[in-house]
């Protein structure tokens, strides 16, 4: 059972009761520990159905389930419940949400749906886009929800004029969702927390289902997730959380590193196990990582120990500007690939902001090297996919306002924008949703005959297919629905090129195929359950998996790189204002600590070779501006180990500050605390040395 586990891993796997905090540093085998622990619980008499393991992505949940099943073999008929937080909450809400006044067949809105509702809410309070865009309102509402702030509280805590407007919009937004029988992704957590707070019977019913809870990536939990887990674990106190406070990088989306830092406060009898043996990176890279993260004072003490020894010292390289940085980095990669020292997939170029990869893409295209930019358009954001899913949503939830308005005239059936506005105004005047008002539309004298005919045709179509849905396979219903509305003809009308028509129709086919695969795996599954799975999957699927499978150079943000590893990593743009980001530089304190953790995540993605680079000048609004090396470069390198590197960085920093002062006529903020660095100067990066 424990073959291949080191002493710390063995300790975590064989601690089978009570609260347990497993501090798992980068590359220390945490997934192995979690899955072995699940298998060990079952082998020691725990029924699989009484084990709940939660994580943050469908990929991680799937991998955990697969590994646990492999360890247990086929003789265990029941499986432990392993899922994401959001999937867990959907199941809880399907069982109990009617207590909160929502229908059991609620719809889950995606980002596009949310912005439609936000747009309507802002229109109601007469706030133009120039003051607040729908996306801005959605972002603010999400920040409040991940902090467990409801509309009444938002109005109380709002400080700026913009926040007060957002609080007014939040109240209307939330009511519109409820009226439409819909929830957004943050609601899945917030409403589950609300159920637990207000209905003790729900807590008892859900809490009694499990005897053991395991939480992966605990450092990434937000306020509602933290409270949901705590509520479920309190009756039996068998809670194992696994995570690394040094890799807590999602504060901007509500994650609170304090949850893992204060675990012993919540569970005083908790045992703490530290996994410190890193099996991923060479010792030289781990030395850099340890030196960097030690500058964060509020953390669980731990030091990574490298299993692999003898690696090359990471390089720090200065370039004259961002274009030369891109040119030289790509040239190095090209030479290594052409010399057959590495494959394209061995390389990752990591950056802090989404604007940085442009120069690298240009150079990679020039060099004719295969690359992929992680984080492109999601499959689920494509127009055809959203159209098909909107039709399916309206079949199972007739009150889904956003989905209905999306398909009301797709394909065209005579209900143009003006007719839709007339319908919405009439519905609002009667205190109804547009979806509820549609059957009464014939009474509207201001509605053209063509629009009335189109509405009749749509209502008849939807009623007929709702009946079909009760009697036939969801797959057959979807295929026949697409044929009935002539959706392929709609695609052909909108796109002239045959290749575009074929590609977009193939996208529609993929939606039907995914429904068929779902029903094949779960013959008793319903269309509503399929839509739940699609919406939950879309949260962490941006075609990332298919992109990573390619033999191509990976370009991605450091946030996207978390959980991944590559033989050769380039961390580019290591400058004050980029990493740490200028917003964090202004905030200082905890914000800088999180940026340092992000840098640490970037460093620990590298297995064999690590290169950090900076541009001495960077273009801003069409003019080259001097930069200052990132404070993290000074922290990464040792004074005693690399005095030349430290001197080169200090010289670059001094020149950058002097140039900025000369440009602005006033002194700029100093970079942070320096600690010590191996810097090579690229020949194209010559700057006159400062007078010493």
Buried (B, 14 or more C-beta within 10 A) or exposed (E): EEEEBBEBBBBBBBBBBBBBBBBBBBBBBBBBBBBBBBBBBBEEEBEBEBBBBBBBBBBBBBBBBEBBBEBBEEEBEEBBBBBBBBBBBBBBBBBBBEBBEBBEBBBBBBBEBBBBBBBBBBBBEEBEEEEBBBBBBBBBBBBBBBBBBBBEBBBEEBEEEBBEBBBBBBBBBBEBBBBBBBBBBBBBBBBBBBBBEEBEEBBEEBBEEBBBBBBBBBBBBBBBBBBBBBBBBEEBEBBBBBBBBBBBBBBEEBBBBBBBBEBBEBBEEBBEBBBBBBEBBBBBBBBBBBBBBBBBEEBBEBEBEBBBEEBEBBBBBBBBBBBBBBBBBBEBBBEBBEEEEBBBBBBBBBBBBEEBBEBBBBBBEEBEBEBBBBBEEBBBBBEBBBBBBBBBBBBBBBBBBBBBBBBBBBBEBBBBEEBBEBBBEBBBEEEBBBBBBBEBBEEBEEBBEEBBBBBBBBBEBBEEBBEBBEEEBBBEBBBBBBEEBEBBEBBBEEBEEEEEBEEBBEBBEBBBEBBBEBBEEEEEBBBBBBBBBBBBBBBBBBBBEEBBEEEBBBBBBBBBBBBBBBBBBBBBBBBBBBBBBEEBBEBEEBBBBBBBBBBBBBBBBBBBBBBBBBBBBBEEEEEBBBBBBBBBBBBBBBEEBBEEBBBBBBBBBBBBBEBBEEEEEEEBEEBBEBBBBBBBBBEBBEBEEEEE
